Amino acid sequence: MIIMVMVVDFHLGGCRSLKEKRHRMTRIRDRFGKLSNLAVCESDYHDIHHRAQWTFIGAGVDRTKIQQTLAQIELYLNTALDAQITNIDFQEL
């Protein structure tokens, strides 16, 4: 079993409330939370309205498929969210 972790930090420019932050970032869970080989969660900065951190954990027997899934997520995050990525960390367990 191969497990890969991707941790993504965001800056939400102009975000004025936690409600707005949730609204802007909800698409992540809606889009990727239903995949069977992926766990998704908001992992830090819960009470800071202009920052967010999300963790994606992919598991399976095919390293290439997990890497492709995480790459697709990264592409989506770069193009579809109203937030700027400030850091991405990858780790294989």
N, CA, C and O atoms as a GROMACS GRO file, in nm:
protein
  372
    1MET      N    1   0.086  -0.118   0.000
    1MET     CA    2   0.000   0.000   0.000
    1MET      C    3   0.090   0.124   0.000
    1MET      O    4   0.182   0.135   0.080
    2ILE      N    5   0.060   0.214  -0.090
    2ILE     CA    6   0.134   0.340  -0.101
    2ILE      C    7   0.043   0.452  -0.051
    2ILE      O    8  -0.074   0.460  -0.088
    3ILE      N    9   0.099   0.538   0.032
    3ILE     CA   10   0.025   0.652   0.086
    3ILE      C   11   0.104   0.778   0.055
    3ILE      O   12   0.222   0.788   0.088
    4MET      N   13   0.037   0.874  -0.007
    4MET     CA   14   0.098   1.003  -0.039
    4MET      C   15   0.015   1.113   0.022
    4MET      O   16  -0.108   1.110   0.019
    5VAL      N   17   0.085   1.211   0.079
    5VAL     CA   18   0.021   1.324   0.146
    5VAL      C   19   0.061   1.452   0.075
    5VAL      O   20   0.179   1.476   0.048
    6MET      N   21  -0.037   1.535   0.046
    6MET     CA   22  -0.013   1.668  -0.010
    6MET      C   23  -0.079   1.770   0.082
    6MET      O   24  -0.200   1.765   0.105
    7VAL      N   25   0.001   1.862   0.135
    7VAL     CA   26  -0.049   1.967   0.223
    7VAL      C   27  -0.036   2.099   0.148
    7VAL      O   28   0.073   2.135   0.102
    8VAL      N   29  -0.147   2.172   0.137
    8VAL     CA   30  -0.150   2.295   0.059
    8VAL      C   31  -0.191   2.411   0.150
    8VAL      O   32  -0.294   2.405   0.218
    9ASP      N   33  -0.110   2.516   0.149
    9ASP     CA   34  -0.140   2.639   0.222
    9ASP      C   35  -0.192   2.744   0.125
    9ASP      O   36  -0.142   2.758   0.014
   10PHE      N   37  -0.294   2.817   0.169
   10PHE     CA   38  -0.358   2.919   0.086
   10PHE      C   39  -0.358   3.053   0.157
   10PHE      O   40  -0.361   3.060   0.280
   11HIS      N   41  -0.356   3.158   0.078
   11HIS     CA   42  -0.384   3.293   0.125
   11HIS      C   43  -0.511   3.338   0.054
   11HIS      O   44  -0.520   3.331  -0.068
   12LEU      N   45  -0.608   3.383   0.131
   12LEU     CA   46  -0.736   3.426   0.076
   12LEU      C   47  -0.742   3.579   0.083
   12LEU      O   48  -0.793   3.635   0.180
   13GLY      N   49  -0.690   3.644  -0.018
   13GLY     CA   50  -0.688   3.790  -0.022
   13GLY      C   51  -0.828   3.848  -0.019
   13GLY      O   52  -0.917   3.802  -0.090
   14GLY      N   53  -0.847   3.950   0.063
   14GLY     CA   54  -0.976   4.019   0.070
   14GLY      C   55  -1.083   3.946   0.148
   14GLY      O   56  -1.196   3.993   0.155
   15CYS      N   57  -1.051   3.833   0.206
   15CYS     CA   58  -1.149   3.757   0.283
   15CYS      C   59  -1.174   3.827   0.416
   15CYS      O   60  -1.079   3.855   0.490
   16ARG      N   61  -1.299   3.856   0.447
   16ARG     CA   62  -1.331   3.936   0.565
   16ARG      C   63  -1.395   3.859   0.680
   16ARG      O   64  -1.412   3.914   0.789
   17SER      N   65  -1.429   3.732   0.657
   17SER     CA   66  -1.494   3.657   0.765
   17SER      C   67  -1.471   3.507   0.746
   17SER      O   68  -1.434   3.462   0.637
   18LEU      N   69  -1.493   3.432   0.853
   18LEU     CA   70  -1.481   3.287   0.844
   18LEU      C   71  -1.591   3.229   0.755
   18LEU      O   72  -1.570   3.127   0.689
   19LYS      N   73  -1.706   3.293   0.753
   19LYS     CA   74  -1.815   3.247   0.667
   19LYS      C   75  -1.775   3.260   0.520
   19LYS      O   76  -1.801   3.170   0.440
   20GLU      N   77  -1.713   3.371   0.485
   20GLU     CA   78  -1.666   3.389   0.347
   20GLU      C   79  -1.557   3.288   0.313
   20GLU      O   80  -1.553   3.234   0.203
   21LYS      N   81  -1.468   3.263   0.409
   21LYS     CA   82  -1.361   3.164   0.389
   21LYS      C   83  -1.422   3.027   0.360
   21LYS      O   84  -1.381   2.961   0.264
   22ARG      N   85  -1.517   2.984   0.440
   22ARG     CA   86  -1.583   2.855   0.418
   22ARG      C   87  -1.649   2.850   0.280
   22ARG      O   88  -1.640   2.749   0.209
   23HIS      N   89  -1.714   2.958   0.242
   23HIS     CA   90  -1.781   2.963   0.113
   23HIS      C   91  -1.681   2.949  -0.002
   23HIS      O   92  -1.707   2.878  -0.099
   24ARG      N   93  -1.568   3.016   0.009
   24ARG     CA   94  -1.467   3.012  -0.098
   24ARG      C   95  -1.395   2.878  -0.106
   24ARG      O   96  -1.350   2.840  -0.214
   25MET      N   97  -1.382   2.808   0.006
   25MET     CA   98  -1.303   2.685   0.008
   25MET      C   99  -1.388   2.557   0.004
   25MET      O  100  -1.332   2.448  -0.007
   26THR      N  101  -1.519   2.568   0.014
   26THR     CA  102  -1.606   2.452   0.018
   26THR      C  103  -1.596   2.366  -0.107
   26THR      O  104  -1.614   2.245  -0.101
   27ARG      N  105  -1.566   2.428  -0.219
   27ARG     CA  106  -1.557   2.353  -0.345
   27ARG      C  107  -1.454   2.240  -0.338
   27ARG      O  108  -1.466   2.140  -0.408
   28ILE      N  109  -1.352   2.256  -0.254
   28ILE     CA  110  -1.250   2.152  -0.242
   28ILE      C  111  -1.313   2.022  -0.193
   28ILE      O  112  -1.298   1.917  -0.256
   29ARG      N  113  -1.384   2.029  -0.082
   29ARG     CA  114  -1.446   1.910  -0.026
   29ARG      C  115  -1.555   1.856  -0.119
   29ARG      O  116  -1.567   1.735  -0.136
   30ASP      N  117  -1.632   1.944  -0.178
   30ASP     CA  118  -1.739   1.901  -0.269
   30ASP      C  119  -1.683   1.824  -0.388
   30ASP      O  120  -1.741   1.725  -0.431
   31ARG      N  121  -1.571   1.870  -0.441
   31ARG     CA  122  -1.516   1.809  -0.562
   31ARG      C  123  -1.435   1.683  -0.534
   31ARG      O  124  -1.445   1.586  -0.610
   32PHE      N  125  -1.355   1.682  -0.427
   32PHE     CA  126  -1.262   1.572  -0.405
   32PHE      C  127  -1.298   1.482  -0.287
   32PHE      O  128  -1.239   1.374  -0.273
   33GLY      N  129  -1.390   1.522  -0.204
   33GLY     CA  130  -1.424   1.443  -0.086
   33GLY      C  131  -1.496   1.314  -0.116
   33GLY      O  132  -1.510   1.229  -0.027
   34LYS      N  133  -1.542   1.296  -0.238
   34LYS     CA  134  -1.618   1.176  -0.273
   34LYS      C  135  -1.533   1.068  -0.340
   34LYS      O  136  -1.581   0.958  -0.366
   35LEU      N  137  -1.407   1.099  -0.370
   35LEU     CA  138  -1.320   1.000  -0.433
   35LEU      C  139  -1.285   0.890  -0.334
   35LEU      O  140  -1.255   0.917  -0.218
   36SER      N  141  -1.288   0.766  -0.380
   36SER     CA  142  -1.272   0.652  -0.289
   36SER      C  143  -1.129   0.635  -0.238
   36SER      O  144  -1.110   0.580  -0.130
   37ASN      N  145  -1.030   0.678  -0.312
   37ASN     CA  146  -0.892   0.658  -0.269
   37ASN      C  147  -0.828   0.784  -0.212
   37ASN      O  148  -0.706   0.794  -0.205
   38LEU      N  149  -0.911   0.881  -0.170
   38LEU     CA  150  -0.859   1.010  -0.127
   38LEU      C  151  -0.932   1.058  -0.002
   38LEU      O  152  -1.055   1.050   0.008
   39ALA      N  153  -0.854   1.107   0.093
   39ALA     CA  154  -0.910   1.173   0.212
   39ALA      C  155  -0.876   1.321   0.202
   39ALA      O  156  -0.764   1.357   0.164
   40VAL      N  157  -0.972   1.407   0.236
   40VAL     CA  158  -0.956   1.551   0.224
   40VAL      C  159  -1.002   1.616   0.354
   40VAL      O  160  -1.108   1.583   0.407
   41CYS      N  161  -0.921   1.711   0.405
   41CYS     CA  162  -0.966   1.783   0.524
   41CYS      C  163  -0.898   1.919   0.532
   41CYS      O  164  -0.787   1.938   0.483
   42GLU      N  165  -0.967   2.013   0.595
   42GLU     CA  166  -0.905   2.140   0.631
   42GLU      C  167  -0.821   2.110   0.755
   42GLU      O  168  -0.874   2.068   0.857
   43SER      N  169  -0.690   2.133   0.746
   43SER     CA  170  -0.601   2.083   0.850
   43SER      C  171  -0.540   2.188   0.941
   43SER      O  172  -0.481   2.153   1.044
   44ASP      N  173  -0.552   2.317   0.908
   44ASP     CA  174  -0.495   2.420   0.996
   44ASP      C  175  -0.557   2.555   0.964
   44ASP      O  176  -0.629   2.569   0.865
   45TYR      N  177  -0.529   2.653   1.047
   45TYR     CA  178  -0.575   2.792   1.033
   45TYR      C  179  -0.728   2.801   1.036
   45TYR      O  180  -0.787   2.879   0.960
   46HIS      N  181  -0.791   2.723   1.120
   46HIS     CA  182  -0.937   2.719   1.127
   46HIS      C  183  -0.999   2.853   1.166
   46HIS      O  184  -1.108   2.887   1.119
   47ASP      N  185  -0.932   2.929   1.251
   47ASP     CA  186  -0.988   3.054   1.302
   47ASP      C  187  -0.926   3.178   1.239
   47ASP      O  188  -0.949   3.289   1.288
   48ILE      N  189  -0.850   3.162   1.134
   48ILE     CA  190  -0.788   3.276   1.065
   48ILE      C  191  -0.857   3.290   0.929
   48ILE      O  192  -0.849   3.200   0.845
   49HIS      N  193  -0.922   3.402   0.909
   49HIS     CA  194  -1.007   3.415   0.790
   49HIS      C  195  -0.930   3.434   0.659
   49HIS      O  196  -0.987   3.410   0.553
   50HIS      N  197  -0.806   3.476   0.662
   50HIS     CA  198  -0.732   3.499   0.537
   50HIS      C  199  -0.629   3.390   0.504
   50HIS      O  200  -0.554   3.403   0.407
   51ARG      N  201  -0.626   3.284   0.584
   51ARG     CA  202  -0.535   3.171   0.557
   51ARG      C  203  -0.612   3.040   0.568
   51ARG      O  204  -0.711   3.030   0.642
   52ALA      N  205  -0.566   2.940   0.493
   52ALA     CA  206  -0.626   2.807   0.500
   52ALA      C  207  -0.518   2.704   0.468
   52ALA      O  208  -0.422   2.731   0.396
   53GLN      N  209  -0.536   2.587   0.524
   53GLN     CA  210  -0.448   2.475   0.492
   53GLN      C  211  -0.537   2.352   0.474
   53GLN      O  212  -0.621   2.321   0.558
   54TRP      N  213  -0.516   2.284   0.362
   54TRP     CA  214  -0.589   2.162   0.332
   54TRP      C  215  -0.492   2.049   0.309
   54TRP      O  216  -0.385   2.068   0.251
   55THR      N  217  -0.530   1.930   0.356
   55THR     CA  218  -0.447   1.811   0.339
   55THR      C  219  -0.523   1.709   0.256
   55THR      O  220  -0.642   1.685   0.278
   56PHE      N  221  -0.452   1.649   0.161
   56PHE     CA  222  -0.505   1.547   0.072
   56PHE      C  223  -0.420   1.422   0.091
   56PHE      O  224  -0.298   1.428   0.078
   57ILE      N  225  -0.484   1.311   0.121
   57ILE     CA  226  -0.412   1.184   0.142
   57ILE      C  227  -0.465   1.083   0.042
   57ILE      O  228  -0.582   1.045   0.044
   58GLY      N  229  -0.376   1.041  -0.046
   58GLY     CA  230  -0.410   0.942  -0.147
   58GLY      C  231  -0.350   0.807  -0.109
   58GLY      O  232  -0.235   0.800  -0.065
   59ALA      N  233  -0.427   0.700  -0.125
   59ALA     CA  234  -0.380   0.566  -0.090
   59ALA      C  235  -0.416   0.470  -0.201
   59ALA      O  236  -0.522   0.481  -0.264
   60GLY      N  237  -0.326   0.374  -0.225
   60GLY     CA  238  -0.352   0.272  -0.326
   60GLY      C  239  -0.227   0.191  -0.353
   60GLY      O  240  -0.126   0.205  -0.285
   61VAL      N  241  -0.235   0.106  -0.452
   61VAL     CA  242  -0.122   0.020  -0.486
   61VAL      C  243  -0.046   0.072  -0.608
   61VAL      O  244   0.064   0.025  -0.637
   62ASP      N  245  -0.102   0.168  -0.679
   62ASP     CA  246  -0.041   0.222  -0.800
   62ASP      C  247   0.010   0.364  -0.774
   62ASP      O  248  -0.068   0.459  -0.767
   63ARG      N  249   0.141   0.378  -0.759
   63ARG     CA  250   0.203   0.507  -0.729
   63ARG      C  251   0.170   0.611  -0.837
   63ARG      O  252   0.142   0.726  -0.805
   64THR      N  253   0.174   0.570  -0.962
   64THR     CA  254   0.148   0.662  -1.072
   64THR      C  255   0.007   0.719  -1.066
   64THR      O  256  -0.013   0.838  -1.089
   65LYS      N  257  -0.090   0.635  -1.036
   65LYS     CA  258  -0.229   0.681  -1.028
   65LYS      C  259  -0.247   0.782  -0.914
   65LYS      O  260  -0.317   0.882  -0.929
   66ILE      N  261  -0.184   0.756  -0.800
   66ILE     CA  262  -0.193   0.849  -0.687
   66ILE      C  263  -0.128   0.981  -0.724
   66ILE      O  264  -0.184   1.088  -0.696
   67GLN      N  265  -0.012   0.977  -0.787
   67GLN     CA  266   0.057   1.099  -0.829
   67GLN      C  267  -0.027   1.177  -0.929
   67GLN      O  268  -0.033   1.300  -0.922
   68GLN      N  269  -0.092   1.108  -1.022
   68GLN     CA  270  -0.179   1.175  -1.119
   68GLN      C  271  -0.297   1.242  -1.051
   68GLN      O  272  -0.334   1.354  -1.086
   69THR      N  273  -0.356   1.174  -0.954
   69THR     CA  274  -0.469   1.231  -0.880
   69THR      C  275  -0.427   1.358  -0.808
   69THR      O  276  -0.497   1.460  -0.815
   70LEU      N  277  -0.313   1.354  -0.739
   70LEU     CA  278  -0.265   1.472  -0.667
   70LEU      C  279  -0.228   1.585  -0.764
   70LEU      O  280  -0.248   1.702  -0.732
   71ALA      N  281  -0.175   1.551  -0.879
   71ALA     CA  282  -0.142   1.653  -0.980
   71ALA      C  283  -0.269   1.719  -1.034
   71ALA      O  284  -0.270   1.840  -1.057
   72GLN      N  285  -0.375   1.641  -1.053
   72GLN     CA  286  -0.503   1.697  -1.098
   72GLN      C  287  -0.560   1.790  -0.993
   72GLN      O  288  -0.617   1.895  -1.025
   73ILE      N  289  -0.547   1.752  -0.867
   73ILE     CA  290  -0.595   1.838  -0.758
   73ILE      C  291  -0.517   1.969  -0.758
   73ILE      O  292  -0.577   2.076  -0.746
   74GLU      N  293  -0.386   1.961  -0.770
   74GLU     CA  294  -0.303   2.082  -0.771
   74GLU      C  295  -0.342   2.173  -0.887
   74GLU      O  296  -0.352   2.295  -0.868
   75LEU      N  297  -0.365   2.117  -1.004
   75LEU     CA  298  -0.408   2.197  -1.119
   75LEU      C  299  -0.541   2.266  -1.092
   75LEU      O  300  -0.558   2.384  -1.120
   76TYR      N  301  -0.636   2.192  -1.036
   76TYR     CA  302  -0.766   2.250  -1.002
   76TYR      C  303  -0.750   2.364  -0.902
   76TYR      O  304  -0.810   2.470  -0.919
   77LEU      N  305  -0.671   2.342  -0.799
   77LEU     CA  306  -0.652   2.444  -0.695
   77LEU      C  307  -0.590   2.571  -0.753
   77LEU      O  308  -0.624   2.681  -0.710
   78ASN      N  309  -0.501   2.556  -0.848
   78ASN     CA  310  -0.436   2.671  -0.910
   78ASN      C  311  -0.529   2.749  -1.002
   78ASN      O  312  -0.510   2.869  -1.022
   79THR      N  313  -0.628   2.684  -1.059
   79THR     CA  314  -0.710   2.750  -1.161
   79THR      C  315  -0.852   2.784  -1.117
   79THR      O  316  -0.909   2.881  -1.168
   80ALA      N  317  -0.909   2.709  -1.026
   80ALA     CA  318  -1.053   2.723  -1.000
   80ALA      C  319  -1.088   2.789  -0.867
   80ALA      O  320  -1.204   2.826  -0.846
   81LEU      N  321  -0.994   2.806  -0.778
   81LEU     CA  322  -1.026   2.864  -0.647
   81LEU      C  323  -0.994   3.012  -0.642
   81LEU      O  324  -0.903   3.060  -0.709
   82ASP      N  325  -1.071   3.082  -0.561
   82ASP     CA  326  -1.045   3.224  -0.535
   82ASP      C  327  -0.951   3.235  -0.416
   82ASP      O  328  -0.985   3.293  -0.312
   83ALA      N  329  -0.830   3.178  -0.433
   83ALA     CA  330  -0.729   3.179  -0.328
   83ALA      C  331  -0.592   3.159  -0.394
   83ALA      O  332  -0.582   3.100  -0.501
   84GLN      N  333  -0.490   3.209  -0.329
   84GLN     CA  334  -0.354   3.194  -0.381
   84GLN      C  335  -0.282   3.086  -0.302
   84GLN      O  336  -0.282   3.087  -0.179
   85ILE      N  337  -0.221   2.992  -0.373
   85ILE     CA  338  -0.143   2.888  -0.307
   85ILE      C  339  -0.010   2.949  -0.263
   85ILE      O  340   0.061   3.009  -0.344
   86THR      N  341   0.023   2.934  -0.136
   86THR     CA  342   0.150   2.987  -0.085
   86THR      C  343   0.254   2.879  -0.063
   86THR      O  344   0.373   2.908  -0.060
   87ASN      N  345   0.210   2.754  -0.047
   87ASN     CA  346   0.304   2.644  -0.025
   87ASN      C  347   0.235   2.511  -0.052
   87ASN      O  348   0.117   2.493  -0.022
   88ILE      N  349   0.311   2.417  -0.110
   88ILE     CA  350   0.263   2.280  -0.128
   88ILE      C  351   0.375   2.187  -0.084
   88ILE      O  352   0.489   2.199  -0.130
   89ASP      N  353   0.342   2.094   0.006
   89ASP     CA  354   0.437   1.994   0.053
   89ASP      C  355   0.385   1.856   0.016
   89ASP      O  356   0.268   1.824   0.037
   90PHE      N  357   0.473   1.774  -0.038
   90PHE     CA  358   0.442   1.634  -0.071
   90PHE      C  359   0.523   1.543   0.019
   90PHE      O  360   0.638   1.572   0.052
   91GLN      N  361   0.461   1.432   0.057
   91GLN     CA  362   0.530   1.332   0.138
   91GLN      C  363   0.474   1.195   0.104
   91GLN      O  364   0.353   1.178   0.086
   92GLU      N  365   0.562   1.098   0.095
   92GLU     CA  366   0.518   0.961   0.074
   92GLU      C  367   0.547   0.883   0.201
   92GLU      O  368   0.658   0.886   0.253
   93LEU      N  369   0.446   0.813   0.249
   93LEU     CA  370   0.461   0.736   0.372
   93LEU      C  371   0.479   0.590   0.342
   93LEU      O  372   0.493   0.509   0.434
   0.00000   0.00000   0.00000
